[in-house]
Amino acid sequence: MSFIQELADQLAKDVLEAQDELGDDRFYEQVGKVLLAASPTVQEAFMTSIRIRLAERRGRDFLNRTLKAKREGGKAPAAPRDPGGGH
């Protein structure tokens, strides 16, 4: 990982923790604007890390809810419909 990616990823991690504490699930957008004004390169790396970390959170939440339903005899959550794109 490059120096810029490492810095941006650590900032993304810190921002996501802070936004949980702040109760603001879009705080990362404000940080992204600050970064964009200072360095578009860092802002791009930061936003990539944010997207990856948010996707991992959603995937992990889905996994945990599915396992909980299985263990408790409940109905598993439905996966989102394929939006016809993505990575």
PDB file with one MODEL, atoms N, CA, C and O in Angstrom:
MODEL        1
ATOM      1  N   MET A   1       0.854  -1.171   0.000  1.00  0.00           N
ATOM      2  CA  MET A   1       0.000   0.000   0.000  1.00  0.00           C
ATOM      3  C   MET A   1       0.903   1.237   0.000  1.00  0.00           C
ATOM      4  O   MET A   1       1.900   1.292   0.719  1.00  0.00           O
ATOM      5  N   SER A   2       0.542   2.207  -0.802  1.00  0.00           N
ATOM      6  CA  SER A   2       1.337   3.426  -0.881  1.00  0.00           C
ATOM      7  C   SER A   2       1.128   4.296   0.363  1.00  0.00           C
ATOM      8  O   SER A   2       0.179   4.108   1.124  1.00  0.00           O
ATOM      9  N   PHE A   3       2.013   5.218   0.537  1.00  0.00           N
ATOM     10  CA  PHE A   3       1.936   6.141   1.670  1.00  0.00           C
ATOM     11  C   PHE A   3       0.593   6.874   1.679  1.00  0.00           C
ATOM     12  O   PHE A   3      -0.043   6.993   2.726  1.00  0.00           O
ATOM     13  N   ILE A   4       0.166   7.359   0.525  1.00  0.00           N
ATOM     14  CA  ILE A   4      -1.112   8.088   0.438  1.00  0.00           C
ATOM     15  C   ILE A   4      -2.266   7.175   0.809  1.00  0.00           C
ATOM     16  O   ILE A   4      -3.162   7.577   1.550  1.00  0.00           O
ATOM     17  N   GLN A   5      -2.254   5.951   0.302  1.00  0.00           N
ATOM     18  CA  GLN A   5      -3.325   5.005   0.616  1.00  0.00           C
ATOM     19  C   GLN A   5      -3.359   4.675   2.103  1.00  0.00           C
ATOM     20  O   GLN A   5      -4.432   4.579   2.699  1.00  0.00           O
ATOM     21  N   GLU A   6      -2.181   4.501   2.701  1.00  0.00           N
ATOM     22  CA  GLU A   6      -2.121   4.209   4.132  1.00  0.00           C
ATOM     23  C   GLU A   6      -2.695   5.358   4.957  1.00  0.00           C
ATOM     24  O   GLU A   6      -3.486   5.142   5.875  1.00  0.00           O
ATOM     25  N   LEU A   7      -2.290   6.572   4.623  1.00  0.00           N
ATOM     26  CA  LEU A   7      -2.816   7.741   5.335  1.00  0.00           C
ATOM     27  C   LEU A   7      -4.325   7.862   5.163  1.00  0.00           C
ATOM     28  O   LEU A   7      -5.058   8.073   6.129  1.00  0.00           O
ATOM     29  N   ALA A   8      -4.773   7.728   3.929  1.00  0.00           N
ATOM     30  CA  ALA A   8      -6.199   7.870   3.635  1.00  0.00           C
ATOM     31  C   ALA A   8      -7.015   6.771   4.305  1.00  0.00           C
ATOM     32  O   ALA A   8      -8.113   7.034   4.795  1.00  0.00           O
ATOM     33  N   ASP A   9      -6.499   5.550   4.334  1.00  0.00           N
ATOM     34  CA  ASP A   9      -7.222   4.454   4.956  1.00  0.00           C
ATOM     35  C   ASP A   9      -7.309   4.631   6.467  1.00  0.00           C
ATOM     36  O   ASP A   9      -8.351   4.362   7.064  1.00  0.00           O
ATOM     37  N   GLN A  10      -6.231   5.076   7.084  1.00  0.00           N
ATOM     38  CA  GLN A  10      -6.280   5.320   8.533  1.00  0.00           C
ATOM     39  C   GLN A  10      -7.257   6.438   8.850  1.00  0.00           C
ATOM     40  O   GLN A  10      -8.005   6.356   9.825  1.00  0.00           O
ATOM     41  N   LEU A  11      -7.255   7.485   8.029  1.00  0.00           N
ATOM     42  CA  LEU A  11      -8.214   8.567   8.228  1.00  0.00           C
ATOM     43  C   LEU A  11      -9.641   8.051   8.059  1.00  0.00           C
ATOM     44  O   LEU A  11     -10.525   8.405   8.839  1.00  0.00           O
ATOM     45  N   ALA A  12      -9.869   7.220   7.052  1.00  0.00           N
ATOM     46  CA  ALA A  12     -11.207   6.656   6.833  1.00  0.00           C
ATOM     47  C   ALA A  12     -11.662   5.859   8.051  1.00  0.00           C
ATOM     48  O   ALA A  12     -12.803   5.992   8.493  1.00  0.00           O
ATOM     49  N   LYS A  13     -10.786   5.047   8.583  1.00  0.00           N
ATOM     50  CA  LYS A  13     -11.102   4.267   9.788  1.00  0.00           C
ATOM     51  C   LYS A  13     -11.469   5.196  10.937  1.00  0.00           C
ATOM     52  O   LYS A  13     -12.476   4.984  11.612  1.00  0.00           O
ATOM     53  N   ASP A  14     -10.662   6.221  11.159  1.00  0.00           N
ATOM     54  CA  ASP A  14     -10.905   7.164  12.244  1.00  0.00           C
ATOM     55  C   ASP A  14     -12.204   7.937  12.041  1.00  0.00           C
ATOM     56  O   ASP A  14     -12.951   8.166  12.992  1.00  0.00           O
ATOM     57  N   VAL A  15     -12.467   8.334  10.809  1.00  0.00           N
ATOM     58  CA  VAL A  15     -13.685   9.099  10.506  1.00  0.00           C
ATOM     59  C   VAL A  15     -14.928   8.237  10.737  1.00  0.00           C
ATOM     60  O   VAL A  15     -15.916   8.720  11.289  1.00  0.00           O
ATOM     61  N   LEU A  16     -14.892   6.973  10.323  1.00  0.00           N
ATOM     62  CA  LEU A  16     -16.048   6.105  10.544  1.00  0.00           C
ATOM     63  C   LEU A  16     -16.296   5.874  12.032  1.00  0.00           C
ATOM     64  O   LEU A  16     -17.447   5.815  12.462  1.00  0.00           O
ATOM     65  N   GLU A  17     -15.246   5.747  12.810  1.00  0.00           N
ATOM     66  CA  GLU A  17     -15.417   5.630  14.266  1.00  0.00           C
ATOM     67  C   GLU A  17     -16.006   6.920  14.833  1.00  0.00           C
ATOM     68  O   GLU A  17     -16.893   6.881  15.685  1.00  0.00           O
ATOM     69  N   ALA A  18     -15.511   8.057  14.357  1.00  0.00           N
ATOM     70  CA  ALA A  18     -16.000   9.349  14.833  1.00  0.00           C
ATOM     71  C   ALA A  18     -17.460   9.557  14.444  1.00  0.00           C
ATOM     72  O   ALA A  18     -18.245  10.077  15.238  1.00  0.00           O
ATOM     73  N   GLN A  19     -17.823   9.162  13.249  1.00  0.00           N
ATOM     74  CA  GLN A  19     -19.204   9.408  12.840  1.00  0.00           C
ATOM     75  C   GLN A  19     -20.174   8.527  13.626  1.00  0.00           C
ATOM     76  O   GLN A  19     -21.324   8.914  13.830  1.00  0.00           O
ATOM     77  N   ASP A  20     -19.730   7.355  14.067  1.00  0.00           N
ATOM     78  CA  ASP A  20     -20.560   6.553  14.968  1.00  0.00           C
ATOM     79  C   ASP A  20     -20.775   7.312  16.278  1.00  0.00           C
ATOM     80  O   ASP A  20     -21.891   7.381  16.792  1.00  0.00           O
ATOM     81  N   GLU A  21     -19.695   7.878  16.807  1.00  0.00           N
ATOM     82  CA  GLU A  21     -19.779   8.645  18.047  1.00  0.00           C
ATOM     83  C   GLU A  21     -20.620   9.905  17.873  1.00  0.00           C
ATOM     84  O   GLU A  21     -21.379  10.280  18.767  1.00  0.00           O
ATOM     85  N   LEU A  22     -20.481  10.557  16.716  1.00  0.00           N
ATOM     86  CA  LEU A  22     -21.224  11.786  16.438  1.00  0.00           C
ATOM     87  C   LEU A  22     -22.688  11.525  16.086  1.00  0.00           C
ATOM     88  O   LEU A  22     -23.519  12.427  16.179  1.00  0.00           O
ATOM     89  N   GLY A  23     -23.004  10.295  15.681  1.00  0.00           N
ATOM     90  CA  GLY A  23     -24.362   9.987  15.248  1.00  0.00           C
ATOM     91  C   GLY A  23     -24.683  10.590  13.896  1.00  0.00           C
ATOM     92  O   GLY A  23     -25.842  10.885  13.607  1.00  0.00           O
ATOM     93  N   ASP A  24     -23.677  10.776  13.072  1.00  0.00           N
ATOM     94  CA  ASP A  24     -23.828  11.403  11.756  1.00  0.00           C
ATOM     95  C   ASP A  24     -23.271  10.455  10.700  1.00  0.00           C
ATOM     96  O   ASP A  24     -22.061  10.383  10.487  1.00  0.00           O
ATOM     97  N   ASP A  25     -24.175   9.727  10.040  1.00  0.00           N
ATOM     98  CA  ASP A  25     -23.714   8.702   9.098  1.00  0.00           C
ATOM     99  C   ASP A  25     -23.210   9.264   7.764  1.00  0.00           C
ATOM    100  O   ASP A  25     -22.869   8.498   6.863  1.00  0.00           O
ATOM    101  N   ARG A  26     -23.162  10.567   7.632  1.00  0.00           N
ATOM    102  CA  ARG A  26     -22.627  11.197   6.417  1.00  0.00           C
ATOM    103  C   ARG A  26     -21.462  12.145   6.724  1.00  0.00           C
ATOM    104  O   ARG A  26     -21.074  12.948   5.876  1.00  0.00           O
ATOM    105  N   PHE A  27     -20.916  12.052   7.919  1.00  0.00           N
ATOM    106  CA  PHE A  27     -19.806  12.922   8.299  1.00  0.00           C
ATOM    107  C   PHE A  27     -18.628  12.780   7.343  1.00  0.00           C
ATOM    108  O   PHE A  27     -17.917  13.748   7.075  1.00  0.00           O
ATOM    109  N   TYR A  28     -18.426  11.569   6.833  1.00  0.00           N
ATOM    110  CA  TYR A  28     -17.310  11.344   5.911  1.00  0.00           C
ATOM    111  C   TYR A  28     -17.395  12.248   4.683  1.00  0.00           C
ATOM    112  O   TYR A  28     -16.365  12.579   4.096  1.00  0.00           O
ATOM    113  N   GLU A  29     -18.600  12.653   4.285  1.00  0.00           N
ATOM    114  CA  GLU A  29     -18.740  13.540   3.130  1.00  0.00           C
ATOM    115  C   GLU A  29     -18.117  14.915   3.422  1.00  0.00           C
ATOM    116  O   GLU A  29     -17.487  15.515   2.551  1.00  0.00           O
ATOM    117  N   GLN A  30     -18.298  15.398   4.640  1.00  0.00           N
ATOM    118  CA  GLN A  30     -17.709  16.682   5.017  1.00  0.00           C
ATOM    119  C   GLN A  30     -16.182  16.597   5.021  1.00  0.00           C
ATOM    120  O   GLN A  30     -15.497  17.501   4.541  1.00  0.00           O
ATOM    121  N   VAL A  31     -15.661  15.501   5.568  1.00  0.00           N
ATOM    122  CA  VAL A  31     -14.210  15.311   5.564  1.00  0.00           C
ATOM    123  C   VAL A  31     -13.707  15.213   4.126  1.00  0.00           C
ATOM    124  O   VAL A  31     -12.652  15.756   3.797  1.00  0.00           O
ATOM    125  N   GLY A  32     -14.451  14.530   3.280  1.00  0.00           N
ATOM    126  CA  GLY A  32     -14.079  14.427   1.871  1.00  0.00           C
ATOM    127  C   GLY A  32     -13.982  15.789   1.197  1.00  0.00           C
ATOM    128  O   GLY A  32     -13.094  16.010   0.374  1.00  0.00           O
ATOM    129  N   LYS A  33     -14.882  16.699   1.535  1.00  0.00           N
ATOM    130  CA  LYS A  33     -14.834  18.052   0.965  1.00  0.00           C
ATOM    131  C   LYS A  33     -13.588  18.806   1.424  1.00  0.00           C
ATOM    132  O   LYS A  33     -12.958  19.520   0.644  1.00  0.00           O
ATOM    133  N   VAL A  34     -13.245  18.638   2.698  1.00  0.00           N
ATOM    134  CA  VAL A  34     -12.034  19.275   3.222  1.00  0.00           C
ATOM    135  C   VAL A  34     -10.817  18.747   2.475  1.00  0.00           C
ATOM    136  O   VAL A  34      -9.941  19.514   2.074  1.00  0.00           O
ATOM    137  N   LEU A  35     -10.771  17.430   2.293  1.00  0.00           N
ATOM    138  CA  LEU A  35      -9.642  16.816   1.582  1.00  0.00           C
ATOM    139  C   LEU A  35      -9.586  17.262   0.125  1.00  0.00           C
ATOM    140  O   LEU A  35      -8.508  17.538  -0.402  1.00  0.00           O
ATOM    141  N   LEU A  36     -10.737  17.334  -0.521  1.00  0.00           N
ATOM    142  CA  LEU A  36     -10.775  17.733  -1.928  1.00  0.00           C
ATOM    143  C   LEU A  36     -10.172  19.114  -2.118  1.00  0.00           C
ATOM    144  O   LEU A  36      -9.458  19.357  -3.091  1.00  0.00           O
ATOM    145  N   ALA A  37     -10.458  20.018  -1.190  1.00  0.00           N
ATOM    146  CA  ALA A  37      -9.911  21.370  -1.282  1.00  0.00           C
ATOM    147  C   ALA A  37      -8.391  21.371  -1.103  1.00  0.00           C
ATOM    148  O   ALA A  37      -7.700  22.238  -1.638  1.00  0.00           O
ATOM    149  N   ALA A  38      -7.879  20.404  -0.355  1.00  0.00           N
ATOM    150  CA  ALA A  38      -6.441  20.355  -0.080  1.00  0.00           C
ATOM    151  C   ALA A  38      -5.680  19.467  -1.065  1.00  0.00           C
ATOM    152  O   ALA A  38      -4.592  19.819  -1.519  1.00  0.00           O
ATOM    153  N   SER A  39      -6.267  18.309  -1.390  1.00  0.00           N
ATOM    154  CA  SER A  39      -5.580  17.357  -2.259  1.00  0.00           C
ATOM    155  C   SER A  39      -6.568  16.382  -2.871  1.00  0.00           C
ATOM    156  O   SER A  39      -7.021  15.463  -2.189  1.00  0.00           O
ATOM    157  N   PRO A  40      -6.914  16.556  -4.134  1.00  0.00           N
ATOM    158  CA  PRO A  40      -7.821  15.618  -4.797  1.00  0.00           C
ATOM    159  C   PRO A  40      -7.300  14.172  -4.762  1.00  0.00           C
ATOM    160  O   PRO A  40      -8.093  13.232  -4.716  1.00  0.00           O
ATOM    161  N   THR A  41      -5.999  13.995  -4.781  1.00  0.00           N
ATOM    162  CA  THR A  41      -5.427  12.650  -4.749  1.00  0.00           C
ATOM    163  C   THR A  41      -5.725  11.970  -3.418  1.00  0.00           C
ATOM    164  O   THR A  41      -6.122  10.805  -3.393  1.00  0.00           O
ATOM    165  N   VAL A  42      -5.540  12.680  -2.324  1.00  0.00           N
ATOM    166  CA  VAL A  42      -5.835  12.122  -1.004  1.00  0.00           C
ATOM    167  C   VAL A  42      -7.341  11.911  -0.847  1.00  0.00           C
ATOM    168  O   VAL A  42      -7.776  10.911  -0.275  1.00  0.00           O
ATOM    169  N   GLN A  43      -8.129  12.850  -1.353  1.00  0.00           N
ATOM    170  CA  GLN A  43      -9.588  12.714  -1.260  1.00  0.00           C
ATOM    171  C   GLN A  43     -10.057  11.466  -1.990  1.00  0.00           C
ATOM    172  O   GLN A  43     -10.919  10.751  -1.479  1.00  0.00           O
ATOM    173  N   GLU A  44      -9.524  11.188  -3.149  1.00  0.00           N
ATOM    174  CA  GLU A  44      -9.916   9.996  -3.915  1.00  0.00           C
ATOM    175  C   GLU A  44      -9.550   8.721  -3.155  1.00  0.00           C
ATOM    176  O   GLU A  44     -10.354   7.792  -3.081  1.00  0.00           O
ATOM    177  N   ALA A  45      -8.349   8.673  -2.593  1.00  0.00           N
ATOM    178  CA  ALA A  45      -7.926   7.504  -1.821  1.00  0.00           C
ATOM    179  C   ALA A  45      -8.803   7.343  -0.573  1.00  0.00           C
ATOM    180  O   ALA A  45      -9.171   6.225  -0.211  1.00  0.00           O
ATOM    181  N   PHE A  46      -9.131   8.447   0.074  1.00  0.00           N
ATOM    182  CA  PHE A  46      -9.991   8.432   1.258  1.00  0.00           C
ATOM    183  C   PHE A  46     -11.376   7.896   0.916  1.00  0.00           C
ATOM    184  O   PHE A  46     -11.897   7.031   1.620  1.00  0.00           O
ATOM    185  N   MET A  47     -11.972   8.400  -0.155  1.00  0.00           N
ATOM    186  CA  MET A  47     -13.315   7.961  -0.529  1.00  0.00           C
ATOM    187  C   MET A  47     -13.323   6.482  -0.915  1.00  0.00           C
ATOM    188  O   MET A  47     -14.291   5.776  -0.633  1.00  0.00           O
ATOM    189  N   THR A  48     -12.268   6.015  -1.548  1.00  0.00           N
ATOM    190  CA  THR A  48     -12.174   4.592  -1.875  1.00  0.00           C
ATOM    191  C   THR A  48     -12.157   3.769  -0.584  1.00  0.00           C
ATOM    192  O   THR A  48     -12.868   2.771  -0.472  1.00  0.00           O
ATOM    193  N   SER A  49     -11.354   4.185   0.375  1.00  0.00           N
ATOM    194  CA  SER A  49     -11.303   3.474   1.657  1.00  0.00           C
ATOM    195  C   SER A  49     -12.646   3.525   2.380  1.00  0.00           C
ATOM    196  O   SER A  49     -13.068   2.532   2.973  1.00  0.00           O
ATOM    197  N   ILE A  50     -13.312   4.656   2.337  1.00  0.00           N
ATOM    198  CA  ILE A  50     -14.634   4.777   2.960  1.00  0.00           C
ATOM    199  C   ILE A  50     -15.604   3.790   2.318  1.00  0.00           C
ATOM    200  O   ILE A  50     -16.300   3.060   3.023  1.00  0.00           O
ATOM    201  N   ARG A  51     -15.657   3.761   0.986  1.00  0.00           N
ATOM    202  CA  ARG A  51     -16.575   2.850   0.296  1.00  0.00           C
ATOM    203  C   ARG A  51     -16.284   1.398   0.651  1.00  0.00           C
ATOM    204  O   ARG A  51     -17.206   0.619   0.895  1.00  0.00           O
ATOM    205  N   ILE A  52     -15.013   1.035   0.679  1.00  0.00           N
ATOM    206  CA  ILE A  52     -14.633  -0.343   1.011  1.00  0.00           C
ATOM    207  C   ILE A  52     -15.037  -0.671   2.443  1.00  0.00           C
ATOM    208  O   ILE A  52     -15.605  -1.734   2.695  1.00  0.00           O
ATOM    209  N   ARG A  53     -14.759   0.209   3.367  1.00  0.00           N
ATOM    210  CA  ARG A  53     -15.085  -0.044   4.772  1.00  0.00           C
ATOM    211  C   ARG A  53     -16.597  -0.074   5.015  1.00  0.00           C
ATOM    212  O   ARG A  53     -17.074  -0.884   5.810  1.00  0.00           O
ATOM    213  N   LEU A  54     -17.352   0.793   4.344  1.00  0.00           N
ATOM    214  CA  LEU A  54     -18.808   0.764   4.492  1.00  0.00           C
ATOM    215  C   LEU A  54     -19.391  -0.515   3.884  1.00  0.00           C
ATOM    216  O   LEU A  54     -20.313  -1.106   4.447  1.00  0.00           O
ATOM    217  N   ALA A  55     -18.860  -0.939   2.750  1.00  0.00           N
ATOM    218  CA  ALA A  55     -19.328  -2.179   2.132  1.00  0.00           C
ATOM    219  C   ALA A  55     -19.038  -3.372   3.041  1.00  0.00           C
ATOM    220  O   ALA A  55     -19.875  -4.263   3.189  1.00  0.00           O
ATOM    221  N   GLU A  56     -17.862  -3.384   3.643  1.00  0.00           N
ATOM    222  CA  GLU A  56     -17.513  -4.474   4.558  1.00  0.00           C
ATOM    223  C   GLU A  56     -18.452  -4.475   5.757  1.00  0.00           C
ATOM    224  O   GLU A  56     -18.876  -5.539   6.207  1.00  0.00           O
ATOM    225  N   ARG A  57     -18.781  -3.307   6.277  1.00  0.00           N
ATOM    226  CA  ARG A  57     -19.725  -3.219   7.403  1.00  0.00           C
ATOM    227  C   ARG A  57     -21.079  -3.811   7.022  1.00  0.00           C
ATOM    228  O   ARG A  57     -21.676  -4.573   7.783  1.00  0.00           O
ATOM    229  N   ARG A  58     -21.549  -3.449   5.842  1.00  0.00           N
ATOM    230  CA  ARG A  58     -22.860  -3.944   5.399  1.00  0.00           C
ATOM    231  C   ARG A  58     -22.836  -5.456   5.195  1.00  0.00           C
ATOM    232  O   ARG A  58     -23.768  -6.162   5.579  1.00  0.00           O
ATOM    233  N   GLY A  59     -21.761  -5.938   4.588  1.00  0.00           N
ATOM    234  CA  GLY A  59     -21.629  -7.374   4.377  1.00  0.00           C
ATOM    235  C   GLY A  59     -21.558  -8.129   5.694  1.00  0.00           C
ATOM    236  O   GLY A  59     -22.191  -9.174   5.849  1.00  0.00           O
ATOM    237  N   ARG A  60     -20.797  -7.611   6.635  1.00  0.00           N
ATOM    238  CA  ARG A  60     -20.661  -8.247   7.949  1.00  0.00           C
ATOM    239  C   ARG A  60     -21.983  -8.229   8.695  1.00  0.00           C
ATOM    240  O   ARG A  60     -22.337  -9.213   9.345  1.00  0.00           O
ATOM    241  N   ASP A  61     -22.720  -7.126   8.613  1.00  0.00           N
ATOM    242  CA  ASP A  61     -24.028  -7.037   9.258  1.00  0.00           C
ATOM    243  C   ASP A  61     -24.973  -8.083   8.677  1.00  0.00           C
ATOM    244  O   ASP A  61     -25.695  -8.751   9.418  1.00  0.00           O
ATOM    245  N   PHE A  62     -24.970  -8.227   7.353  1.00  0.00           N
ATOM    246  CA  PHE A  62     -25.817  -9.224   6.699  1.00  0.00           C
ATOM    247  C   PHE A  62     -25.437 -10.630   7.166  1.00  0.00           C
ATOM    248  O   PHE A  62     -26.309 -11.443   7.475  1.00  0.00           O
ATOM    249  N   LEU A  63     -24.137 -10.911   7.217  1.00  0.00           N
ATOM    250  CA  LEU A  63     -23.662 -12.210   7.690  1.00  0.00           C
ATOM    251  C   LEU A  63     -24.136 -12.466   9.115  1.00  0.00           C
ATOM    252  O   LEU A  63     -24.666 -13.537   9.409  1.00  0.00           O
ATOM    253  N   ASN A  64     -23.954 -11.505   9.989  1.00  0.00           N
ATOM    254  CA  ASN A  64     -24.352 -11.677  11.390  1.00  0.00           C
ATOM    255  C   ASN A  64     -25.854 -11.878  11.549  1.00  0.00           C
ATOM    256  O   ASN A  64     -26.285 -12.715  12.342  1.00  0.00           O
ATOM    257  N   ARG A  65     -26.652 -11.123  10.807  1.00  0.00           N
ATOM    258  CA  ARG A  65     -28.109 -11.284  10.895  1.00  0.00           C
ATOM    259  C   ARG A  65     -28.552 -12.633  10.343  1.00  0.00           C
ATOM    260  O   ARG A  65     -29.473 -13.249  10.879  1.00  0.00           O
ATOM    261  N   THR A  66     -27.903 -13.097   9.274  1.00  0.00           N
ATOM    262  CA  THR A  66     -28.236 -14.400   8.698  1.00  0.00           C
ATOM    263  C   THR A  66     -27.901 -15.522   9.673  1.00  0.00           C
ATOM    264  O   THR A  66     -28.705 -16.432   9.875  1.00  0.00           O
ATOM    265  N   LEU A  67     -26.732 -15.460  10.272  1.00  0.00           N
ATOM    266  CA  LEU A  67     -26.340 -16.482  11.245  1.00  0.00           C
ATOM    267  C   LEU A  67     -27.244 -16.463  12.475  1.00  0.00           C
ATOM    268  O   LEU A  67     -27.621 -17.516  12.989  1.00  0.00           O
ATOM    269  N   LYS A  68     -27.586 -15.277  12.939  1.00  0.00           N
ATOM    270  CA  LYS A  68     -28.481 -15.162  14.091  1.00  0.00           C
ATOM    271  C   LYS A  68     -29.836 -15.796  13.782  1.00  0.00           C
ATOM    272  O   LYS A  68     -30.382 -16.528  14.608  1.00  0.00           O
ATOM    273  N   ALA A  69     -30.375 -15.521  12.604  1.00  0.00           N
ATOM    274  CA  ALA A  69     -31.657 -16.100  12.210  1.00  0.00           C
ATOM    275  C   ALA A  69     -31.573 -17.622  12.152  1.00  0.00           C
ATOM    276  O   ALA A  69     -32.481 -18.313  12.614  1.00  0.00           O
ATOM    277  N   LYS A  70     -30.505 -18.136  11.598  1.00  0.00           N
ATOM    278  CA  LYS A  70     -30.319 -19.586  11.500  1.00  0.00           C
ATOM    279  C   LYS A  70     -30.261 -20.204  12.893  1.00  0.00           C
ATOM    280  O   LYS A  70     -30.911 -21.217  13.151  1.00  0.00           O
ATOM    281  N   ARG A  71     -29.498 -19.610  13.777  1.00  0.00           N
ATOM    282  CA  ARG A  71     -29.303 -20.148  15.128  1.00  0.00           C
ATOM    283  C   ARG A  71     -30.562 -20.066  15.989  1.00  0.00           C
ATOM    284  O   ARG A  71     -30.783 -20.894  16.872  1.00  0.00           O
ATOM    285  N   GLU A  72     -31.379 -19.054  15.714  1.00  0.00           N
ATOM    286  CA  GLU A  72     -32.584 -18.847  16.517  1.00  0.00           C
ATOM    287  C   GLU A  72     -33.845 -19.370  15.834  1.00  0.00           C
ATOM    288  O   GLU A  72     -34.947 -19.222  16.362  1.00  0.00           O
ATOM    289  N   GLY A  73     -33.684 -19.976  14.670  1.00  0.00           N
ATOM    290  CA  GLY A  73     -34.829 -20.532  13.960  1.00  0.00           C
ATOM    291  C   GLY A  73     -35.695 -19.495  13.273  1.00  0.00           C
ATOM    292  O   GLY A  73     -36.847 -19.771  12.937  1.00  0.00           O
ATOM    293  N   GLY A  74     -35.160 -18.316  13.062  1.00  0.00           N
ATOM    294  CA  GLY A  74     -35.917 -17.253  12.398  1.00  0.00           C
ATOM    295  C   GLY A  74     -35.680 -17.245  10.903  1.00  0.00           C
ATOM    296  O   GLY A  74     -34.986 -18.100  10.351  1.00  0.00           O
ATOM    297  N   LYS A  75     -36.266 -16.271  10.278  1.00  0.00           N
ATOM    298  CA  LYS A  75     -36.130 -16.128   8.831  1.00  0.00           C
ATOM    299  C   LYS A  75     -34.901 -15.272   8.525  1.00  0.00           C
ATOM    300  O   LYS A  75     -34.721 -14.193   9.089  1.00  0.00           O
ATOM    301  N   ALA A  76     -34.072 -15.771   7.634  1.00  0.00           N
ATOM    302  CA  ALA A  76     -32.867 -15.047   7.231  1.00  0.00           C
ATOM    303  C   ALA A  76     -33.252 -13.795   6.446  1.00  0.00           C
ATOM    304  O   ALA A  76     -34.250 -13.793   5.725  1.00  0.00           O
ATOM    305  N   PRO A  77     -32.466 -12.739   6.585  1.00  0.00           N
ATOM    306  CA  PRO A  77     -32.749 -11.531   5.803  1.00  0.00           C
ATOM    307  C   PRO A  77     -32.515 -11.799   4.316  1.00  0.00           C
ATOM    308  O   PRO A  77     -31.688 -12.631   3.943  1.00  0.00           O
ATOM    309  N   ALA A  78     -33.239 -11.100   3.502  1.00  0.00           N
ATOM    310  CA  ALA A  78     -33.064 -11.238   2.055  1.00  0.00           C
ATOM    311  C   ALA A  78     -31.905 -10.362   1.602  1.00  0.00           C
ATOM    312  O   ALA A  78     -31.747  -9.234   2.068  1.00  0.00           O
ATOM    313  N   ALA A  79     -31.109 -10.883   0.701  1.00  0.00           N
ATOM    314  CA  ALA A  79     -30.043 -10.082   0.109  1.00  0.00           C
ATOM    315  C   ALA A  79     -30.675  -9.052  -0.815  1.00  0.00           C
ATOM    316  O   ALA A  79     -31.731  -9.300  -1.397  1.00  0.00           O
ATOM    317  N   PRO A  80     -30.039  -7.908  -0.950  1.00  0.00           N
ATOM    318  CA  PRO A  80     -30.565  -6.887  -1.871  1.00  0.00           C
ATOM    319  C   PRO A  80     -30.605  -7.430  -3.305  1.00  0.00           C
ATOM    320  O   PRO A  80     -29.805  -8.282  -3.692  1.00  0.00           O
ATOM    321  N   ARG A  81     -31.532  -6.926  -4.048  1.00  0.00           N
ATOM    322  CA  ARG A  81     -31.607  -7.307  -5.457  1.00  0.00           C
ATOM    323  C   ARG A  81     -30.378  -6.807  -6.181  1.00  0.00           C
ATOM    324  O   ARG A  81     -29.812  -5.776  -5.819  1.00  0.00           O
ATOM    325  N   ASP A  82     -29.964  -7.536  -7.206  1.00  0.00           N
ATOM    326  CA  ASP A  82     -28.815  -7.145  -8.006  1.00  0.00           C
ATOM    327  C   ASP A  82     -29.149  -5.857  -8.744  1.00  0.00           C
ATOM    328  O   ASP A  82     -30.080  -5.833  -9.550  1.00  0.00           O
ATOM    329  N   PRO A  83     -28.395  -4.771  -8.478  1.00  0.00           N
ATOM    330  CA  PRO A  83     -28.694  -3.509  -9.133  1.00  0.00           C
ATOM    331  C   PRO A  83     -28.214  -3.466 -10.584  1.00  0.00           C
ATOM    332  O   PRO A  83     -28.383  -2.455 -11.265  1.00  0.00           O
ATOM    333  N   GLY A  84     -27.618  -4.559 -11.055  1.00  0.00           N
ATOM    334  CA  GLY A  84     -27.175  -4.595 -12.436  1.00  0.00           C
ATOM    335  C   GLY A  84     -25.817  -3.959 -12.656  1.00  0.00           C
ATOM    336  O   GLY A  84     -25.520  -3.470 -13.746  1.00  0.00           O
ATOM    337  N   GLY A  85     -25.005  -3.967 -11.634  1.00  0.00           N
ATOM    338  CA  GLY A  85     -23.671  -3.389 -11.768  1.00  0.00           C
ATOM    339  C   GLY A  85     -22.845  -3.705 -10.559  1.00  0.00           C
ATOM    340  O   GLY A  85     -23.055  -4.726  -9.904  1.00  0.00           O
ATOM    341  N   GLY A  86     -21.926  -2.858 -10.261  1.00  0.00           N
ATOM    342  CA  GLY A  86     -21.074  -3.052  -9.110  1.00  0.00           C
ATOM    343  C   GLY A  86     -19.761  -3.690  -9.487  1.00  0.00           C
ATOM    344  O   GLY A  86     -19.446  -3.868 -10.664  1.00  0.00           O
ATOM    345  N   HIS A  87     -19.010  -4.027  -8.476  1.00  0.00           N
ATOM    346  CA  HIS A  87     -17.678  -4.588  -8.709  1.00  0.00           C
ATOM    347  C   HIS A  87     -17.655  -6.046  -8.427  1.00  0.00           C
ATOM    348  O   HIS A  87     -16.614  -6.686  -8.568  1.00  0.00           O
TER     349      HIS A  87
ENDMDL
END
